[in-house]
Amino acid sequence: MPTPVPPRRRSPLGPRLAAASLITVCLVLLSSVGAGAAQRPGPHPHDTLQQQLDDLVRTPGGPPGAIAVLRDGRGSRVVRAGVANLATGRRPEAGDHMRIASAAKAFSGAVALSLVDRRYLRLDDTVRERLPRLPRAWGSVTLRQLLNHTSGLPDYSRAPAFARTLQANPRHRFDSRRLLDYVADRPLLFRPGTRYQYSNSDNIAVALMAEAATGVRYERLLDELVYRPLGLFRTSLPQGHLMPVPYLHGYDVSPPAPPEDVSEVLGMSGVWASGGVVSTPIDMTRFVRGYVGGRLYGHHLVREQRRWIPGAASEPAGPGRNDAGLALFRYTTRCGVVLGHTGNTLGYTQLIAATPDGRRSLTFSVTTQITEAMNADLLRKLRAVQENFVCALLRRGH
């Protein structure tokens, strides 16, 4: 019998990619625009949402496809542009699968906070207490610091040995639970809790803490604590490179070369709890509404989650001013506040957000990786479009 989940106690890599971006594309971008950075003039806010999405897709270097789902108490609106598959011309659909990249960090946060609610974990539990096999130098790091990226853990995705393995075989089968071994010889980057620095290692450690506290595999914890309660029927955490069908094809767009389909270039075992989840716009809408709306754990933890670190941006930065909480970011736009997470990986860039009560939500997905390092102007344009969509969402709620 499987261990029960804790109850409440209360394609081969193309030469352009190998040369340009392989080391940085496996997880999330390794450079970010500052949360408070000024945005250049973007699309006019009075243009229709459809016009703005069409224009984003037509932009040189822009995504071949884009889809946004806005939901409020009156229903849903789907806005889409471009294609889901350049080979067939099929349009994006809200039921298409996609890689959600670092938005998966919100899932590991949901698991951890659910276990805190059930008293299997505490926010002040340390790496020394829960994961004694990890380096002693990391021992004082707490679950809270892992969740808000103030841990100081070195980022395994930047380790030269990890990059070499990935370059040799982008579909290499890593032992997901040993990814931190790539930086086990490194000290902490700073004293825990003294500064913010986004690290993909943090959410690997979060998942390992959850497993250590329960004796249950992380994939099963996701199913029992997140997928089932929120009705996520097309969401999974794969190890391999294949995408479930139908899916939004992700592309490397590097003009003047034609877009290259990179949907299935990378295996997911080297990403795991930090960015490996595959989902759909429909499921991500359900997730962000329930996650932000506090459906998975008590109000006392919602308050803890929303102790913000000013000016700490998600990666890539989301719309407006960014502040970091526990596996959650606050995006303060000119029209109001939404909470959520962003992410990007090879072929995909994501935003999921909802009003603090979870009643109004936006999922915004495009089919290429957009980062400050690769195309700063395009990222500024993307953020401006996202802000206009947030404004439309908040106006719809009145």
C-alpha positions in Angstrom: 0.0 0.0 0.0 1.3 3.5 -0.8 2.1 5.8 2.1 -0.9 7.9 2.8 -0.7 11.7 2.4 -0.7 13.4 5.8 -4.2 14.3 7.0 -5.0 17.5 8.7 -4.2 17.3 12.3 -6.3 20.2 12.4 14.2 17.3 -30.5 18.0 17.4 -30.7 19.3 20.8 -29.6 19.8 23.1 -32.6 23.2 24.9 -33.0 21.7 28.3 -32.2 20.5 27.2 -28.9 23.7 25.3 -28.0 25.7 28.4 -28.8 23.5 31.0 -27.2 21.3 29.9 -24.4 21.5 26.3 -23.1 23.2 27.1 -19.8 20.5 29.6 -18.9 17.3 28.0 -20.3 16.9 24.9 -18.2 15.1 26.6 -15.3 14.2 30.2 -15.3 16.2 33.2 -16.5 19.4 33.9 -14.6 19.1 37.7 -15.0 16.2 39.8 -14.1 15.0 43.3 -14.6 14.6 45.2 -11.3 11.1 45.3 -10.0 11.1 49.1 -9.8 12.7 49.6 -13.2 10.9 52.1 -15.4 9.1 50.7 -18.4 9.5 52.3 -21.8 6.2 53.4 -23.5 4.4 50.3 -24.3 1.1 49.6 -26.1 -1.5 52.2 -25.7 -3.8 51.2 -22.8 -6.9 52.1 -24.8 -6.0 49.6 -27.6 -8.2 46.5 -27.3 -6.6 43.5 -25.5 -6.9 41.6 -28.8 -4.9 44.4 -30.6 -2.2 44.3 -28.0 -1.8 40.6 -28.1 -1.8 40.6 -31.9 0.9 43.3 -31.9 3.0 41.3 -29.4 3.0 38.3 -31.6 3.9 40.4 -34.7 6.9 42.0 -32.9 10.3 41.0 -34.3 11.5 38.2 -31.9 8.1 37.9 -30.4 6.3 34.7 -29.6 4.6 32.7 -32.3 1.6 32.3 -30.0 0.0 33.9 -27.0 -3.1 33.2 -24.9 -4.5 34.9 -21.9 -7.5 33.9 -19.7 -9.2 36.6 -17.6 -11.8 35.4 -15.1 -14.1 37.2 -12.6 -17.4 36.5 -11.0 -19.2 36.9 -14.3 -17.2 34.4 -16.2 -14.1 33.9 -18.3 -12.7 35.7 -21.3 -10.0 34.1 -23.5 -7.8 36.3 -25.7 -5.4 34.5 -28.1 -3.1 35.5 -30.9 -0.8 33.7 -33.3 -0.6 29.9 -33.4 0.0 27.0 -31.1 1.9 25.1 -33.8 3.7 26.8 -36.7 3.7 23.5 -38.6 -0.1 23.2 -38.6 -1.4 26.7 -38.0 -3.6 25.5 -35.2 -4.7 28.3 -32.8 -3.9 28.3 -29.1 -6.6 26.8 -26.8 -7.1 27.2 -23.1 -6.9 23.4 -22.7 -3.4 23.2 -24.4 -0.5 21.9 -22.2 2.5 24.1 -21.7 5.6 24.3 -19.5 4.9 26.7 -16.6 8.5 27.2 -15.7 9.1 29.0 -12.4 5.4 29.3 -11.7 6.0 25.8 -10.5 7.6 27.4 -7.4 4.1 28.5 -6.3 3.2 24.8 -6.3 6.0 23.9 -4.0 5.0 26.8 -1.8 1.4 25.4 -1.8 2.6 22.0 -0.7 4.9 23.4 2.0 2.3 25.8 3.5 -0.3 23.1 3.4 2.0 20.9 5.5 2.7 23.8 7.9 -1.1 24.1 8.2 -1.2 20.4 9.1 1.7 20.8 11.6 4.0 18.5 9.7 6.4 21.4 9.1 7.0 24.8 10.7 8.2 27.9 8.9 11.1 28.1 11.3 12.2 24.5 10.6 15.8 24.5 9.5 17.8 22.5 6.9 19.8 21.1 9.7 16.7 19.6 11.4 14.9 18.3 8.2 17.7 17.6 5.8 20.8 16.7 7.8 22.6 15.2 4.7 22.9 18.6 3.2 26.1 20.7 4.0 26.4 21.7 7.6 27.2 25.3 6.4 23.6 25.5 5.2 22.1 24.2 8.4 20.6 27.4 9.8 18.5 28.1 6.7 14.8 28.0 7.5 11.8 26.9 5.4 10.6 30.6 5.5 13.9 31.8 4.0 13.7 29.1 1.2 10.2 30.2 0.3 11.1 33.9 0.1 14.5 33.5 -1.5 16.5 34.9 1.4 18.3 31.6 2.1 21.7 32.3 0.5 21.8 28.8 -1.1 24.0 28.8 -4.1 22.0 28.1 -7.3 22.7 24.6 -8.6 21.5 25.6 -12.1 24.6 27.9 -12.4 27.1 25.1 -11.4 29.6 24.4 -14.2 29.2 20.6 -13.8 25.4 20.9 -14.2 25.8 23.0 -17.3 28.3 20.6 -18.8 26.0 17.6 -18.3 23.1 19.5 -19.9 25.2 20.6 -22.8 26.4 17.0 -23.4 22.8 15.7 -23.4 19.8 18.1 -22.9 17.6 15.1 -22.1 20.0 13.7 -19.4 18.1 11.9 -16.7 19.1 13.6 -13.5 18.3 12.3 -10.0 16.0 15.2 -9.1 16.5 14.6 -5.4 20.3 15.0 -5.7 20.4 18.3 -7.7 21.8 20.2 -4.7 24.9 17.9 -4.8 26.1 20.2 -7.7 26.7 23.0 -5.1 27.3 20.9 -2.0 30.9 22.1 -1.8 29.8 25.8 -1.8 29.2 28.0 1.2 26.1 30.1 1.6 26.2 33.3 -0.5 25.2 35.4 2.5 23.9 35.1 6.0 20.4 33.7 5.8 17.6 36.3 6.0 19.8 39.3 5.3 19.1 39.8 1.6 16.9 38.6 -1.3 18.4 36.5 -4.1 16.4 34.3 -6.3 17.8 30.8 -6.4 16.4 27.7 -8.1 18.0 25.6 -5.3 15.5 27.0 -2.8 12.5 25.2 -4.1 14.4 21.9 -4.5 15.1 22.1 -0.8 11.5 23.0 -0.1 10.3 19.8 -1.8 13.0 17.7 0.0 11.8 19.2 3.3 8.2 18.2 2.5 9.3 14.7 1.7 11.4 14.4 4.8 8.5 15.6 7.0 5.9 13.2 5.6 7.7 10.2 4.1 5.6 10.8 1.0 7.1 11.6 -2.5 6.7 15.2 -3.7 4.7 14.1 -6.8 2.1 12.5 -4.6 2.0 15.4 -2.2 1.3 17.7 -5.2 -1.6 15.4 -6.2 -3.2 15.1 -2.8 -2.6 18.6 -1.5 -2.9 20.8 -4.7 -4.2 19.0 -7.8 -7.2 17.3 -6.2 -8.4 20.1 -3.9 -8.3 22.6 -6.8 -9.6 20.4 -9.5 -6.4 20.4 -11.7 -7.0 17.5 -14.0 -4.3 18.3 -16.7 -1.4 19.2 -14.5 1.6 17.0 -13.8 5.3 17.0 -12.9 7.0 14.9 -15.6 10.6 13.7 -15.6 11.1 13.3 -19.3 11.1 15.6 -22.3 7.8 14.6 -24.0 4.8 17.0 -23.8 1.2 15.7 -23.4 -1.1 16.5 -26.3 -2.5 18.8 -27.2 0.2 21.4 -26.3 1.4 24.9 -27.1 4.6 24.5 -29.0 7.4 26.5 -27.6 9.9 28.2 -29.9 13.4 29.7 -29.9 12.9 33.0 -31.9 16.2 34.5 -33.0 15.7 36.6 -36.1 16.7 36.4 -38.9 16.7 32.6 -38.5 13.2 31.0 -38.6 11.7 30.0 -35.2 12.9 26.6 -34.0 10.5 24.3 -32.1 12.1 23.6 -28.7 9.1 22.2 -26.9 10.7 18.8 -26.2 14.4 19.7 -26.3 15.0 19.5 -22.5 14.2 16.8 -20.0 12.4 17.9 -16.8 14.4 15.9 -14.3 16.9 18.7 -13.9 14.2 21.2 -13.1 11.8 19.3 -10.9 10.2 21.3 -8.1 11.8 24.5 -9.2 10.2 24.6 -12.7 9.1 21.3 -14.1 5.3 21.4 -13.9 3.3 21.0 -17.1 -0.2 22.5 -17.0 -2.8 24.3 -19.1 -4.3 27.9 -19.0 -7.5 26.4 -17.6 -5.8 24.6 -14.8 -3.5 27.5 -14.0 -6.6 29.7 -13.7 -8.0 27.3 -11.2 -4.7 27.1 -9.4 -4.0 30.8 -9.0 -7.5 31.6 -7.8 -7.3 28.9 -5.1 -3.7 29.5 -4.1 -4.0 33.3 -3.8 -7.5 33.0 -2.4 -6.3 31.0 0.6 -8.2 27.8 -0.2 -5.4 25.4 0.7 -4.5 26.6 4.2 -5.6 28.9 7.0 -5.7 32.7 7.2 -2.8 32.8 9.6 -0.6 31.3 7.0 -2.0 33.6 4.3 -0.9 36.5 6.5 2.6 35.0 6.9 2.8 34.5 3.2 2.1 38.1 2.5 5.0 39.6 4.6 6.5 41.4 1.6 10.1 42.1 0.8 10.0 45.4 -1.0 11.4 45.7 -4.5 12.1 41.9 -4.8 11.2 40.9 -8.3 10.1 37.5 -9.7 12.0 36.2 -12.6 11.2 37.5 -15.1 9.8 40.6 -13.4 6.0 40.8 -13.5 3.9 43.9 -14.3 4.3 47.0 -12.2 6.3 47.1 -8.9 7.3 43.7 -7.6 7.6 42.6 -3.9 8.3 39.1 -2.7 6.4 36.9 -0.2 6.5 33.2 0.5 6.4 31.5 -2.9 4.2 34.5 -4.0 4.8 38.0 -5.5 2.9 41.2 -5.2 2.5 43.1 -8.5 1.4 46.7 -7.9 0.2 48.2 -11.1 -1.2 51.6 -11.9 -4.7 50.1 -11.6 -4.3 48.1 -8.4 -2.7 45.0 -6.9 -2.6 41.4 -8.0 -0.6 38.5 -6.4 1.0 35.6 -8.3 4.2 34.3 -9.9 6.0 34.5 -13.2 8.3 32.0 -15.0 10.2 31.3 -18.1 12.1 28.5 -19.6 13.1 27.4 -23.1 10.1 28.2 -25.4 7.8 29.6 -22.7 7.1 32.7 -20.6 4.3 32.8 -18.0 2.4 35.0 -15.6 -0.3 33.8 -13.2 -2.0 36.4 -11.0 -5.2 37.0 -9.0 -6.7 39.7 -6.8 -5.8 39.1 -3.1 -9.3 37.5 -2.5 -8.7 35.1 -5.5 -12.0 36.2 -7.2 -10.4 37.7 -10.3 -7.5 36.1 -12.1 -5.3 36.4 -15.1 -3.1 33.7 -16.8 -0.9 35.0 -19.5 1.2 32.6 -21.6 3.5 33.2 -24.6 5.4 30.6 -26.6 9.0 31.9 -26.5 11.4 32.7 -23.7 11.5 36.4 -23.0 14.2 37.6 -20.6 16.1 40.8 -19.8 19.3 39.3 -21.0 18.0 38.0 -24.3 15.7 40.9 -25.3 15.2 43.7 -22.8 12.9 45.7 -25.1 10.6 42.8 -25.7 10.4 42.1 -21.9 9.4 45.7 -21.3 6.8 45.5 -23.9 5.5 42.2 -22.5 5.2 43.7 -19.0 3.4 46.7 -20.4 0.9 44.4 -22.1 0.5 42.4 -19.0 -0.2 45.5 -17.0 -2.9 46.6 -19.4 -4.5 43.1 -19.1 -4.4 43.5 -15.3 -6.1 46.8 -15.6 -8.8 45.3 -17.8 -9.3 42.5 -15.2 -9.7 44.9 -12.3 -12.1 47.1 -14.3 -14.2 44.0 -15.1 -14.6 43.4 -11.4 -16.4 46.6 -10.8 
